[in-house]
Amino acid sequence: MPNTADTKSAAAAAKAARAEDEAATIQENIDRLRGDISSLAKSISRYGTEKTGEYTERASKAGKDIADVSQQTLDSLTEELNRLEQSLTSHVRRKPLQSLGIAAGIGFLIALLSRR
């Protein structure tokens, strides 16, 4: 018949074995979680790289579009200013005294406004 001390030591040994098994299971779970986290981090990194490339391409296209529109607007304004200059030159040649009077009047008004 087994004595009480042997039973207690066997129970303690069994309890210690279960604790070791549980610790091993916990360690395996932790290792699996580390692997999953590492895989997730790599996936997120790839996704971010892809999105960065996509957004860079979009921004580049938008920049080119803005540059094209700006150039077209600048060309249009340049043409309009050239037409206005030709019109003004033509008017000054047809009516030089009137043009001189208008320029003097504008100069006088600017001088009055700048004194105040």
Contact map, one row per residue, 1 for C-alpha under 8 A:
11100000000000000000000000000000000000000000000000000000000000000000000000000000000000000000000000000000000000000000
11110110000000000000000000000000000000000000000000000000000000000000000000000000000000000000000000000000000000000000
11111110000000000000000000000000000000000000000000000000000000000000000000000000000000000000000000000000000000000000
01111111000000000000000000000000000000000000000000000000000000000000000000000000000000000000000000000000000000000000
00111111100000000000000000000000000000000000000000000000000000000000000000000000000000000000000000000000000000000000
01111111110000000000000000000000000000000000000000000000000000000000000000000000000000000000000000000000000000000000
01111111111000000000000000000000000000000000000000000000000000000000000000000000000000000000000000000000000000000000
00011111111100000000000000000000000000000000000000000000000000000000000000000000000000000000000000000000000000000000
00001111111110000000000000000000000000000000000000000000000000000000000000000000000000000000000000000000000000000000
00000111111111000000000000000000000000000000000000000000000000000000000000000000000000000000000000000000000000000000
00000011111111100000000000000000000000000000000000000000000000000000000000000000000000000000000000000000000000000000
00000001111111110000000000000000000000000000000000000000000000000000000000000000000000000000000000000000000000000000
00000000111111111000000000000000000000000000000000000000000000000000000000000000000000000000000000000000000000000000
00000000011111111100000000000000000000000000000000000000000000000000000000000000000000000000000000000000000000000000
00000000001111111110000000000000000000000000000000000000000000000000000000000000000000000000000000000000000000000000
00000000000111111111000000000000000000000000000000000000000000000000000000000000000000000000000000000000000000000000
00000000000011111111100000000000000000000000000000000000000000000000000000000000000000000000000000000000000000000000
00000000000001111111110000000000000000000000000000000000000000000000000000000000000000000000000000000000000000000000
00000000000000111111111000000000000000000000000000000000000000000000000000000000000000000000000000000000000000000000
00000000000000011111111100000000000000000000000000000000000000000000000000000000000000000000000000000000000000000000
00000000000000001111111110000000000000000000000000000000000000000000000000000000000000000000000000000000000000000000
00000000000000000111111111000000000000000000000000000000000000000000000000000000000000000000000000000000000000000000
00000000000000000011111111100000000000000000000000000000000000000000000000000000000000000000000000000000000000000000
00000000000000000001111111110000000000000000000000000000000000000000000000000000000000000000000000000000000000000000
00000000000000000000111111111000000000000000000000000000000000000000000000000000000000000000000000000000000000000000
00000000000000000000011111111100000000000000000000000000000000000000000000000000000000000000000000000000000000000000
00000000000000000000001111111110000000000000000000000000000000000000000000000000000000000000000000000000000000000000
00000000000000000000000111111111000000000000000000000000000000000000000000000000000000000000000000000000000000000000
00000000000000000000000011111111100000000000000000000000000000000000000000000000000000000000000000000000000000000000
00000000000000000000000001111111110000000000000000000000000000000000000000000000000000000000000000000000000000000000
00000000000000000000000000111111111000000000000000000000000000000000000000000000000000000000000000000000000000000000
00000000000000000000000000011111111100000000000000000000000000000000000000000000000000000000000000000000000000000000
00000000000000000000000000001111111110000000000000000000000000000000000000000000000000000000000000000000000000000000
00000000000000000000000000000111111111000000000000000000000000000000000000000000000000000000000000000000000000000000
00000000000000000000000000000011111111100000000000000000000000000000000000000000000000000000000000000000000000000000
00000000000000000000000000000001111111110000000000000000000000000000000000000000000000000000000000000000000000000000
00000000000000000000000000000000111111111000000000000000000000000000000000000000000000000000000000000000000000000000
00000000000000000000000000000000011111111100000000000000000000000000000000000000000000000000000000000000000000000000
00000000000000000000000000000000001111111110000000000000000000000000000000000000000000000000000000000000000000000000
00000000000000000000000000000000000111111111000000000000000000000000000000000000000000000000000000000000000000000000
00000000000000000000000000000000000011111111100000000000000000000000000000000000000000000000000000000000000000000000
00000000000000000000000000000000000001111111110000000000000000000000000000000000000000000000000000000000000000000000
00000000000000000000000000000000000000111111111000000000000000000000000000000000000000000000000000000000000000000000
00000000000000000000000000000000000000011111111100000000000000000000000000000000000000000000000000000000000000000000
00000000000000000000000000000000000000001111111110000000000000000000000000000000000000000000000000000000000000000000
00000000000000000000000000000000000000000111111111000000000000000000000000000000000000000000000000000000000000000000
00000000000000000000000000000000000000000011111111100000000000000000000000000000000000000000000000000000000000000000
00000000000000000000000000000000000000000001111111110000000000000000000000000000000000000000000000000000000000000000
00000000000000000000000000000000000000000000111111111000000000000000000000000000000000000000000000000000000000000000
00000000000000000000000000000000000000000000011111111100000000000000000000000000000000000000000000000000000000000000
00000000000000000000000000000000000000000000001111111110000000000000000000000000000000000000000000000000000000000000
00000000000000000000000000000000000000000000000111111111000000000000000000000000000000000000000000000000000000000000
00000000000000000000000000000000000000000000000011111111100000000000000000000000000000000000000000000000000000000000
00000000000000000000000000000000000000000000000001111111110000000000000000000000000000000000000000000000000000000000
00000000000000000000000000000000000000000000000000111111111000000000000000000000000000000000000000000000000000000000
00000000000000000000000000000000000000000000000000011111111100000000000000000000000000000000000000000000000000000000
00000000000000000000000000000000000000000000000000001111111110000000000000000000000000000000000000000000000000000000
00000000000000000000000000000000000000000000000000000111111111000000000000000000000000000000000000000000000000000000
00000000000000000000000000000000000000000000000000000011111111100000000000000000000000000000000000000000000000000000
00000000000000000000000000000000000000000000000000000001111111110000000000000000000000000000000000000000000000000000
00000000000000000000000000000000000000000000000000000000111111111000000000000000000000000000000000000000000000000000
00000000000000000000000000000000000000000000000000000000011111111100000000000000000000000000000000000000000000000000
00000000000000000000000000000000000000000000000000000000001111111110000000000000000000000000000000000000000000000000
00000000000000000000000000000000000000000000000000000000000111111111000000000000000000000000000000000000000000000000
00000000000000000000000000000000000000000000000000000000000011111111100000000000000000000000000000000000000000000000
00000000000000000000000000000000000000000000000000000000000001111111110000000000000000000000000000000000000000000000
00000000000000000000000000000000000000000000000000000000000000111111111000000000000000000000000000000000000000000000
00000000000000000000000000000000000000000000000000000000000000011111111100000000000000000000000000000000000000000000
00000000000000000000000000000000000000000000000000000000000000001111111110000000000000000000000000000000000000000000
00000000000000000000000000000000000000000000000000000000000000000111111111000000000000000000000000000000000000000000
00000000000000000000000000000000000000000000000000000000000000000011111111100000000000000000000000000000000000000000
00000000000000000000000000000000000000000000000000000000000000000001111111110000000000000000000000000000000000000000
00000000000000000000000000000000000000000000000000000000000000000000111111111000000000000000000000000000000000000000
00000000000000000000000000000000000000000000000000000000000000000000011111111100000000000000000000000000000000000000
00000000000000000000000000000000000000000000000000000000000000000000001111111110000000000000000000000000000000000000
00000000000000000000000000000000000000000000000000000000000000000000000111111111000000000000000000000000000000000000
00000000000000000000000000000000000000000000000000000000000000000000000011111111100000000000000000000000000000000000
00000000000000000000000000000000000000000000000000000000000000000000000001111111110000000000000000000000000000000000
00000000000000000000000000000000000000000000000000000000000000000000000000111111111000000000000000000000000000000000
00000000000000000000000000000000000000000000000000000000000000000000000000011111111100000000000000000000000000000000
00000000000000000000000000000000000000000000000000000000000000000000000000001111111110000000000000000000000000000000
00000000000000000000000000000000000000000000000000000000000000000000000000000111111111000000000000000000000000000000
00000000000000000000000000000000000000000000000000000000000000000000000000000011111111100000000000000000000000000000
00000000000000000000000000000000000000000000000000000000000000000000000000000001111111110000000000000000000000000000
00000000000000000000000000000000000000000000000000000000000000000000000000000000111111111000000000000000000000000000
00000000000000000000000000000000000000000000000000000000000000000000000000000000011111111100000000000000000000000000
00000000000000000000000000000000000000000000000000000000000000000000000000000000001111111110000000000000000000000000
00000000000000000000000000000000000000000000000000000000000000000000000000000000000111111111000000000000000000000000
00000000000000000000000000000000000000000000000000000000000000000000000000000000000011111111100000000000000000000000
00000000000000000000000000000000000000000000000000000000000000000000000000000000000001111111110000000000000000000000
00000000000000000000000000000000000000000000000000000000000000000000000000000000000000111111111100100000000000000000
00000000000000000000000000000000000000000000000000000000000000000000000000000000000000011111111101100000000000000000
00000000000000000000000000000000000000000000000000000000000000000000000000000000000000001111111100000000000000000000
00000000000000000000000000000000000000000000000000000000000000000000000000000000000000000111111100000000000000000000
00000000000000000000000000000000000000000000000000000000000000000000000000000000000000000011111111100000000000000000
00000000000000000000000000000000000000000000000000000000000000000000000000000000000000000011111111110000000000000000
00000000000000000000000000000000000000000000000000000000000000000000000000000000000000000000001111111000000000000000
00000000000000000000000000000000000000000000000000000000000000000000000000000000000000000001001111111100000000000000
00000000000000000000000000000000000000000000000000000000000000000000000000000000000000000011001111111110000000000000
00000000000000000000000000000000000000000000000000000000000000000000000000000000000000000000000111111111000000000000
00000000000000000000000000000000000000000000000000000000000000000000000000000000000000000000000011111111100000000000
00000000000000000000000000000000000000000000000000000000000000000000000000000000000000000000000001111111110000000000
00000000000000000000000000000000000000000000000000000000000000000000000000000000000000000000000000111111111000000000
00000000000000000000000000000000000000000000000000000000000000000000000000000000000000000000000000011111111100000000
00000000000000000000000000000000000000000000000000000000000000000000000000000000000000000000000000001111111110000000
00000000000000000000000000000000000000000000000000000000000000000000000000000000000000000000000000000111111111000000
00000000000000000000000000000000000000000000000000000000000000000000000000000000000000000000000000000011111111100000
00000000000000000000000000000000000000000000000000000000000000000000000000000000000000000000000000000001111111110000
00000000000000000000000000000000000000000000000000000000000000000000000000000000000000000000000000000000111111111000
00000000000000000000000000000000000000000000000000000000000000000000000000000000000000000000000000000000011111111100
00000000000000000000000000000000000000000000000000000000000000000000000000000000000000000000000000000000001111111110
00000000000000000000000000000000000000000000000000000000000000000000000000000000000000000000000000000000000111111111
00000000000000000000000000000000000000000000000000000000000000000000000000000000000000000000000000000000000011111111
00000000000000000000000000000000000000000000000000000000000000000000000000000000000000000000000000000000000001111111
00000000000000000000000000000000000000000000000000000000000000000000000000000000000000000000000000000000000000111111
00000000000000000000000000000000000000000000000000000000000000000000000000000000000000000000000000000000000000011111
